[in-house]
Amino acid sequence: MASASMNAVDQSAVPPSEPRVGPTLSVTVLNYNYGGYLPACLDSILGQTFRDFELIVIDDCSTDNSLDVIKPYLADPRVRLVAHQANVGYGGSLIEGTETQSAGEFVTVISADDLVHCPDAFERQIALLQAHPSAAFCFSAYRRFVHETGEILQEQHSYTGDRLIPGPVFLREYLTRQEIQVLHSGTMLRKSAYLRAGGYRRDLRMTLDFAMWPVLALQGDVAYCDEALYAYRTHAAQMSRSFSKQHANFMEVMRSVEGACAAAARQGVPIGRLRQDAIRYVLFAVALDDAFSGRRALALYRTTSALLLQPWFALTSRGLWITLARLLLGASGYELFRSLYRQLTRTA
């Protein structure tokens, strides 16, 4: 990865003779050609009730009007722009923002196409992290909505009620339970715990956040806010229709699972069958969502990847047969099949 000094122009850096006193929170917005989404994202951040934060916008050499969109926001003293002169990619920008540019006790990253849904989101997460010094990070429920219409597709709640989850418990649940979902945008990290965990992995390109949460959970407890504080925008630019890219992504997911289990074992955390259970879960976690959301091609790509990479685990996973049944029978056929199956099992 090229150094930030060679590839970035910091529009409002404080001179070395005047060291900046770190704020409580550092917020990094990652942008590449998302000029159309930026105003909503930046406004939702700057409108927060909690105000002791810096906002670092990293533009990774956009070719649209992003820089023109960002320019008026620099009038707010909390906002800094890092404009890359050469594209360094998602991972490079993410690590630069979190490790090099952020000076806060807590750090968070928000994609330029996502939103902070609640005006007191930062305030509530900071309160949870300060009330629980053992917490390594804090995540929340979130909404997923359609860009074109604003329709809410899903409101994802991982748990019921605000809570503190012991790190090893969260690690196991995150790697084996479909309902435990962490949205990267807005998840707030205690920077000291992030650094102890080794930071985002340098050998991954697409699944850095998925790999981060279980390893970070080994550094402490996990705080959860059971309100949809953030909103995830779905749009066509997020979806790759290439099998090769989907397969590469899936290989990274498998490496992330292996890395999390190895890290837990090194720390003496009893993992038992965690590796096997996690592999069976992640093989079809996303394929199931694709199949039930009508993304047939993506579901088939992911199913093919699972069979190629882990044939035994794939063939012995319920996820495979549920995915195939949904794809082959369609929505109404699958519901009829499930109803008949339940009746048969009740009378057996």
Secondary structure, DSSP 8 states (H G I E B T S, - for coil): ---HHHHEEETT---TTS-----SEEEEEEESS-TTTHHHHHHHHHT-S---EEEEEEE-S-SSSHHHHHGGGGGSTTEEEEEESS--HHHHHHHIIIIII--SSEEEEEETT-EE-STTHHHHHHHHHHH-TTEEEEEEEEEEEETTT--EEEEE-SSSSSEEE-HHHHHHHHHH-TT----STT-EEEHHHHHHTT-S-TT-SS-HHHHHHHHHHTTSEEEEEEEEEEEEEE-GGG----HHHHHHHHHHHHHHHHHHHHHHHHTT---TTHHHHHHHHHHHHHHHHHHHTT-HHHHHHHHHHHHHH-HHHHHT-HHHHHHHHHHHHHHHHHHHHHHHHHHHHHH-
